[in-house]
Amino acid sequence: MLDFLQKGGVVVWILVAMSAYMFTLIIERLLYFKRISTDETKLYGRIKIAVEKGHIDEALAICDQNLSPFASLMRAGIENRDYPRTIQKEMLEDVAAQEAPRLEKNIVPLGTISNIAPLIGLMGTVTGTMKSLGVLGKFGAVSDPSILAGGLSEALINTVSGIIVAVVATIFYNYLVGRANNYLLRLEGQVNALILMINKNRPAWDGTERRAAARAQGQGAPAQGGAKP
């Protein structure tokens, strides 16, 4: 293996360093998704039971025990349960959108590696070919093919190395992007269900209804400063 790297020259070492960084990103993302994975149906059921019983502190404690973005969304909904539904929906959509950077962290560099690795490998191919051509230019026609072997080996090793790194990066990039997008779609789809759950035992007050109620209370209140009986 060391002999393989030595024949590849400087460029192949750049690809080795890039692949080490790539695997660091991949492992970090896989561990992150494993850490936030949870049975969302079971978690939703536990929180729903606590909220319906009026045990708000218990529901918040359940959310705090879970590291998933879904738990953060549930906590935000419970904390803002006294707002009108329209405001609740806006707040929850904001919370769901704020989870996107956490879910997509370190994924963009993988896409960059998948794009530039073949180019770096191509650069090594060019430098190896130049070495072989340099030998021909110096000695003219050569009867021993082994004289050209060093440059040709460097060219082929760098080509293969660049392609391997790019293929691995592309596979995991697409996998992680798909996983992050699916999680975000689930969060957005759970906003309405969460609003219905936290408002099940209270009136559906929106801004219009609040103003109407305020006017009704103002009309029904006794006038101050009126004539005494």
LINZI-V633005 format. One record per residue. N is the residue number from 1. RES is the residue in one small letter. PHI is phi in whole degrees, -180 to 180 (* if undefined). PSI is psi as a letter, one per 30 degrees, with the letter a starting at -180 (999 if undefined). NEAR is the number of other C-alpha atoms within 10 Angstrom. Layout:
<<N	RES	PHI	PSI	NEAR> <N	RES	PHI	PSI	NEAR>>
This chain:
<<1	m	*	e	6> <2	l	-65	e	7> <3	d	-64	e	7> <4	f	-61	e	12> <5	l	-69	e	17> <6	q	-64	e	12> <7	k	-68	f	21> <8	g	-76	f	26> <9	g	81	a	20> <10	v	-67	e	14> <11	v	-63	e	23> <12	v	-66	f	26> <13	w	-69	e	15> <14	i	-63	e	16> <15	l	-67	e	23> <16	v	-65	e	15> <17	a	-62	e	10> <18	m	-65	e	16> <19	s	-68	e	21> <20	a	-64	e	13> <21	y	-64	e	14> <22	m	-60	e	23> <23	f	-68	e	15> <24	t	-63	e	12> <25	l	-64	e	18> <26	i	-63	e	19> <27	i	-63	e	10> <28	e	-61	e	13> <29	r	-68	e	19> <30	l	-64	e	12> <31	l	-67	e	11> <32	y	-64	e	15> <33	f	-66	e	16> <34	k	-68	e	11> <35	r	-68	e	12> <36	i	-93	f	15> <37	s	-69	k	15> <38	t	-156	l	16> <39	d	-81	j	9> <40	e	-65	e	12> <41	t	-64	e	8> <42	k	-66	e	10> <43	l	-63	e	16> <44	y	-61	e	20> <45	g	-64	e	11> <46	r	-63	e	15> <47	i	-68	e	25> <48	k	-62	e	18> <49	i	-62	e	14> <50	a	-64	e	16> <51	v	-67	e	21> <52	e	-64	f	15> <53	k	-83	f	12> <54	g	83	g	12> <55	h	-90	i	13> <56	i	-67	e	16> <57	d	-61	e	12> <58	e	-66	e	16> <59	a	-63	e	22> <60	l	-66	e	20> <61	a	-65	e	12> <62	i	-62	e	18> <63	c	-64	e	24> <64	d	-67	f	13> <65	q	-78	f	9> <66	n	-116	k	16> <67	l	-95	g	13> <68	s	-77	l	20> <69	p	-58	e	23> <70	f	-62	e	27> <71	a	-65	e	22> <72	s	-63	e	19> <73	l	-66	e	23> <74	m	-63	e	26> <75	r	-63	e	21> <76	a	-61	e	18> <77	g	-65	e	23> <78	i	-68	e	23> <79	e	-65	f	13> <80	n	-106	g	16> <81	r	-67	f	17> <82	d	-85	f	14> <83	y	-83	l	17> <84	p	-61	l	19> <85	r	-62	e	21> <86	t	-63	e	13> <87	i	-71	e	15> <88	q	-58	e	23> <89	k	-64	e	18> <90	e	-63	e	12> <91	m	-64	e	18> <92	l	-68	e	25> <93	e	-65	e	18> <94	d	-65	e	13> <95	v	-63	e	21> <96	a	-63	e	24> <97	a	-67	e	14> <98	q	-70	f	12> <99	e	-78	f	19> <100	a	-58	e	15> <101	p	-60	e	11> <102	r	-70	e	12> <103	l	-72	e	21> <104	e	-97	g	15> <105	k	-59	k	14> <106	n	67	g	18> <107	i	-85	e	22> <108	v	-60	e	12> <109	p	-58	e	15> <110	l	-64	e	23> <111	g	-64	e	19> <112	t	-65	e	14> <113	i	-63	e	25> <114	s	-63	f	24> <115	n	-86	e	17> <116	i	-94	f	14> <117	a	-59	e	25> <118	p	-63	e	22> <119	l	-69	e	16> <120	i	-66	e	21> <121	g	-61	e	28> <122	l	-66	e	21> <123	m	-61	e	18> <124	g	-65	e	28> <125	t	-63	e	24> <126	v	-65	e	19> <127	t	-65	e	20> <128	g	-66	e	27> <129	t	-65	e	20> <130	m	-63	e	15> <131	k	-64	e	18> <132	s	-64	e	20> <133	l	-67	e	16> <134	g	-64	e	14> <135	v	-64	e	16> <136	l	-64	e	14> <137	g	-67	f	10> <138	k	-82	e	9> <139	f	-106	f	10> <140	g	74	b	10> <141	a	-67	k	9> <142	v	-117	k	12> <143	s	-90	f	7> <144	d	-105	j	8> <145	p	-62	f	8> <146	s	-64	f	10> <147	i	-65	e	14> <148	l	-89	f	18> <149	a	-63	e	15> <150	g	-60	e	17> <151	g	-67	e	25> <152	l	-67	e	22> <153	s	-63	e	19> <154	e	-61	e	27> <155	a	-63	e	28> <156	l	-70	e	20> <157	i	-61	e	21> <158	n	-69	e	31> <159	t	-62	e	23> <160	v	-64	e	16> <161	s	-62	e	24> <162	g	-63	e	31> <163	i	-67	e	18> <164	i	-62	e	18> <165	v	-62	e	23> <166	a	-65	e	25> <167	v	-64	e	16> <168	v	-62	e	16> <169	a	-63	e	26> <170	t	-66	e	18> <171	i	-61	e	13> <172	f	-73	e	21> <173	y	-62	e	22> <174	n	-64	e	14> <175	y	-65	e	12> <176	l	-71	e	21> <177	v	-63	e	16> <178	g	-62	e	12> <179	r	-68	e	15> <180	a	-66	e	20> <181	n	-64	e	14> <182	n	-63	e	12> <183	y	-66	e	20> <184	l	-65	e	19> <185	l	-64	e	12> <186	r	-65	e	12> <187	l	-62	e	21> <188	e	-64	e	19> <189	g	-72	f	13> <190	q	-90	f	18> <191	v	-61	e	23> <192	n	-64	e	15> <193	a	-64	e	11> <194	l	-68	e	20> <195	i	-62	e	20> <196	l	-62	e	12> <197	m	-67	e	19> <198	i	-78	f	22> <199	n	-106	g	20> <200	k	-62	e	12> <201	n	-107	g	12> <202	r	-141	l	9> <203	p	-63	l	9> <204	a	-84	i	13> <205	w	-83	k	15> <206	d	-117	a	13> <207	g	-62	e	13> <208	t	-64	e	10> <209	e	-68	e	12> <210	r	-64	e	12> <211	r	-66	e	11> <212	a	-64	e	11> <213	a	-65	e	13> <214	a	-66	e	11> <215	r	-65	e	11> <216	a	-64	e	11> <217	q	-66	e	11> <218	g	-67	e	11> <219	q	-73	f	10> <220	g	-86	f	8> <221	a	-76	k	8> <222	p	-68	k	9> <223	a	-68	k	9> <224	q	-91	k	6> <225	g	83	g	6> <226	g	-77	l	7> <227	a	-71	k	6> <228	k	-78	k	4> <229	p	-67	999	3>>
